[in-house]
């Protein structure tokens, strides 16, 4: 039974979204109820999403595509109470390692744990967005997982309310989101940060991260996030390739030295 509802935010990046979906079906094929909340800035980008929808049908991928109309209303309608847990992804994420429900369930059954992170681990020693080393205050460590006090940790380890691979209790994230004002993924995540103190003081993850954001381009207008410092891939070029049947190859990407929640990785086709 699927107990994790997943909402993917996407704009103008059908090619990168296809890569994320491919990675989810490879490494967590029966774990997520997948929803894509998407928008586009031109008819060509719209065409990319139409191509992807047909590919999902061909591959028998059960993905619910929702064209953005009113972002907050659309999002709240997708945070479904009949799923115990909810997570969010961005379309430049890649799930590069296998994950299992039992580990996540065991973690979130601990009332002190606020969220389970797929993008963090002992290996994520560098914070890409701030260009500084991460700092973690470990609370407990097992053979498979690590837990830490996020209120005493810094940078990625002190940032529980990310909409990028953190798994929450659905009732909790729904309640936190309802009272906020936001109109995009970036403003949603930003508005969540008003909850800078919270009774649940722990975060937990696998010992080695399983998800990475690949910031090789940018599509939002409100937040000039760091991107394309080592590798730069133009969204129009990626979209044109995708429409013409040229896809990013998951198997050819190098995940052997992931050191951050965000890390630039070269695409190969």
N, C-alpha and C positions, 0 to 999 in steps of 0.2 A: 504494500500500500504506500502510495506517495504521500509524505507528510510535510514536504518542504515546497512552499510556493515560491517561485522565482520570477522576478520582474526585471527585464533587461531594458535599459535605456539606450536608444539608438537614434542618431541623426546623420544622414548622408553617408553611412558607412555599411552598406549591405555586404560588401566584401569582407570587412573585418568581423561583422556580425556572423557571417557564414562560418568563419574560422572559429569563433567562440562556440557556436552551436555544435560544430563538428567535434570540438574538444569536450563539450559536455556530454554528448552522446557516446563518445569513446570512453571517458573516464568516470562517468556517473550516469549510465544509460537509463536507470529506473528510479532516480532519486528526486527529480524536480518536475513540478508542474510548470511548464515554461510559457511565459507571456512576454511579448515584445511590445513595448510602448515606443512608437517610432514617429519621426517626422522627417521632412526633407525640404530642401531649399530650391529645388528645380525639378522639372519633368524628367531629366536624365537620372537624377538620384531616385526619384519615384520609380522609374523603370527598374533600377537595381533591386528595389524591394519586391517588385512584382516577379522578377526572375527568381529571387530567393524563396518566395512563397511557393512557386511551382517546384523548386528543388526540394523543399521540405515535404511536399506531397509525394514526390517521386521516391524520396528516401524513407518515407513513412515516419517522419519526425513530427510528433504531435506538438505543434507550436501555435499559440494563440497570438495573432498579430492584431494590435490595436493602434489605429492611426490617431495621433494626438489631436484632441480638439480643445479641451480645457485640461491642462496638465494635472492640476491638483485633483479635480473630479475624476479624471481617468485613472490616476494612480490609486486613489482611495477605493475605487470600484474593483481594482485588481488585488488589493490586500484582502484576501478572502479568509473569513473567520473559520471556515471548515478545514483549513490547514493549520497544523499546530505551529509550524515555523515558517518564517518568511525571510528571503534574502533578495538582494539586488545585485545586478551586474551592469557594467558599462560595456559597450560594444567593442572596445579595444582590449577587453580581458581575454585571457586564455587559461583554461584549466589544464595544467600540464601533468598532473598526477592523479591517480585513482583516489577516490574518497568513499567513505562508507557511512551509512546512517547510524549504526550502533555507536560509533565514536561520538558523533554529534549529539545524539540523544543522551548518552551518558553525561556529556559535558553540561548540557542545558537542563538536566535534571537537578543540577547543583544550583540552589537558589542564590548563591553568591556570584554566579557567572552571568554577566550581562549579555554577552554574545560569543559565538564561536566564529573565529576568523579563518577563512581559507587562504588569505593572502599573506599571513604572517607565520613566523616560525623562528627557530634558533638561527636559521640561515639568513634572515632578513636583517642584516646588520646596518644597512644604509638606507636613509630616507631620501629618495630621489627628489621629492617636491621641495624639500628644504635644503638639500645638498649638505647634509650633516649625518654623522653616525647616529643610529637609533640607540635608545637607552631603555632597558627593561629591568624591572624589579620582580624577579621570579618568585612566585608563591608556592608552586608545586610542579613537579615534573614526573612523568611516568615514562615508560618505554616508548610510548606512541605520541604523547601530548605534552604541552607545556602550558601552565596557567600563570598569570601575572596580575599584579595590582595596577590597573590602568591609571588610577589617580596618582600614583607615585612614579609612573613611567613617562617617557617623553617621546614626542614625534609620532611615528606610526603606532607604537605600542601604547600611547596615551590618547588614542583617537578611536574610541569604540563606535561612534555614530557615523560610520562611513557607509555609503551606498555602493560599495565596491567589494563584494565578497564576504560580508559579515552576515551571519545567520542569527536572527532574532526570534523571540517568542512573538507570534503574530498578534496576540492581544495587546502586547506591550508596545510594539512599534506602531500599531494602528492608533492606540490612544495617544502616543507621543506626537504623531503626525497630524491628527485631526485639528488641533488648535493652532497650527502654524500657517503662515502665509508664504506661498512659494508658487513659482510658475515654470520651473525647469528643474532638471536633475541637479544642477549646480546650486541653485538657490534653495532647493529642498535640503541638500546636505548641509549647506550653510546655516539654514534656519534651525536644523536639528541641534546645532552646537550650543543653543541656549541651555541645554540640559548638561551643563558642565560638571555638575555633581549629581550623583545617583546612588541609591542604597546598594545596588549590586556593584561591588568594587573590583570584580575579576573579569578578565577576558581569557579565552583559551583558544588554542590552535593545535594543529598537528605539529610535531617537532620540526618538520621540514614543510615549508609552505607548499601549497598545491595550485595556487592561482597567482597570475601576475598580470598587471596592467601594462600594455605596451604603448607608451606615449610617443608615437612616431608622427602624429599629426594632431590637429585641434579643430573642433567644429563649433564650439560655443563662442558667443560674443561677450559674455559677461565676466568670465574669469580667464585671464591670460596665463593658463597653466603652462608650466615648463614642458617642452616637447621638442623632438627632432634635434637633439644635441649631437647624437652620433649617427642615427639613421633617420631619414626623412622620406615619407611616402605621401604623395599628394592624393587627396581624397578623390579628385576628379579622375586622375589616372587609374587609381585602384577600381573605381566604379566602372570605367570604360573597359578595363580588363575583365572585370567580373561579368558584365553584360555580354562580352564576347567569348565567354567560356574559359577564361584564364583565372584560376583560383589560387589563393595563398595555400601553400602545402604545409599542413600541421606537422607531418612526419619529418620535414626537412628543417624545422626550426630547432635551435640549440637552447635547451633549458638546463644545461649541465652546470651552470654557475649562476644561479639566481641568488642575488644578495639583497633584493628589495621588493617591496610590494608593487612598485613600479620600476620597470627596467626596459630600456630599449633593446629590442631583439630584431634582427634582420629578417624581413620576409623573403621567402623564396616561392616560386610559382611553378 
